[in-house]
Amino acid sequence: MTTSSVLHAENVVKELGSGAGLVVAVKGVTLDLVPGELTLLMGPSGSGKTTLLSILGCIMKPTSGTIRIADQSLDGLSAEELAKIRRDHIGFIFQSYNLFPTLNALENVRIALDVRGVKGFAATSRSEEVLREVGLGHRLTNYPGNLSGGEQQRVAVARAIASSPSIVLADEPTAALDSENGHAVMSLLSRIAKEQSRSVLAVTHDPRTLGYADRVVRIEDGRIVGEERRPEGINAPEITDLTKRRKLHA
Ligand SMILES: Nc1ncnc2c1ncn2[C@@H]1O[C@H](COP(=O)(O)OP(=O)(O)OP(=O)(O)O)[C@@H](O)[C@H]1O
């Protein structure tokens, strides 16, 4: 475990199914997430990416192994205690955005604060603030049906960061987006990691995302088979360019 690690997973194993259908989806994964980095988790279909993400996000308990988040071990915690860790430390972003269709952009973000006990004016102003941060200050009252896919995913990013989690987990965040919106969302995730010192981990198959990564972790058949660090600054020109484009489209 590194001293600055906000999440440490040690020798995590996850079995799914039972009897003849038993699958060992994760086979002894050790992984650290540190602030300020965008890490990509890449691997073929069925390699255990979503299962591992669910365990790191306290959605699923490992069969064995340990997870520490913000220096707290998750061993033996009840479902309620895990839910509290999740609420306090983790923001999620999904491939299909998972917005409520009957709530507007502001309300979709506000609801994430509401479940954390932030209500009233504080919740509204924080929701506006994060929607502005993701370039959607002019779309506060739009419903998901009246937003593009890229805009919906940016609402989902705003919702994920509204409560200032130290860890943001994203499952295929660009899979449903066209090229330009995919780049804009990755640029945003990179910015969230760097400027706000969060640990962002994104599961992806998408080669367009590579230029934004600080680190790429490769998983095959439930095991981490490789890890590369991207040289400092490799993505800087692209991000600058795409950030400008994002602003133009905002
Ligand atoms: N509920 C389950 N019961 C049994 N096996 C399961 C279950 N869920 C997933 N699996 C198996 O566990 C393995 C890992 O699945 P997982 O969804 O984590 O992979 P993935 O890398 O995210 O795949 P994809 O890229 O296709 O989403 C696969 O072999 C899958 O078939």
The ligand as a Gaussian input file, in Angstrom:
#p B3LYP/6-31G(d) Opt

LIG

0 1
 N      -23.871000     -13.426000     -11.617000
 C      -22.911000     -14.135000     -12.213000
 N      -22.859000     -15.482000     -12.058000
 C      -21.894000     -16.223000     -12.626000
 N      -20.910000     -15.691000     -13.403000
 C      -20.922000     -14.374000     -13.604000
 C      -21.913000     -13.514000     -13.033000
 N      -21.647000     -12.236000     -13.415000
 C      -20.546000     -12.280000     -14.190000
 N      -20.105000     -13.557000     -14.318000
 C      -18.912000     -14.021000     -15.045000
 O      -17.789000     -13.437000     -14.405000
 C      -16.800000     -13.111000     -15.366000
 C      -16.431000     -11.639000     -15.262000
 O      -17.558000     -10.848000     -15.634000
 P      -17.480000      -9.255000     -15.707000
 O      -18.848000      -8.767000     -16.055000
 O      -16.854000      -8.745000     -14.474000
 O      -16.480000      -9.046000     -16.931000
 P      -16.171000      -7.716000     -17.782000
 O      -14.708000      -7.718000     -18.006000
 O      -16.771000      -6.547000     -17.102000
 O      -16.939000      -8.030000     -19.133000
 P      -17.576000      -7.003000     -20.225000
 O      -16.429000      -6.210000     -20.767000
 O      -18.179000      -7.924000     -21.240000
 O      -18.599000      -6.168000     -19.489000
 C      -17.362000     -13.507000     -16.728000
 O      -16.880000     -14.797000     -17.040000
 C      -18.855000     -13.552000     -16.474000
 O      -19.472000     -14.468000     -17.335000

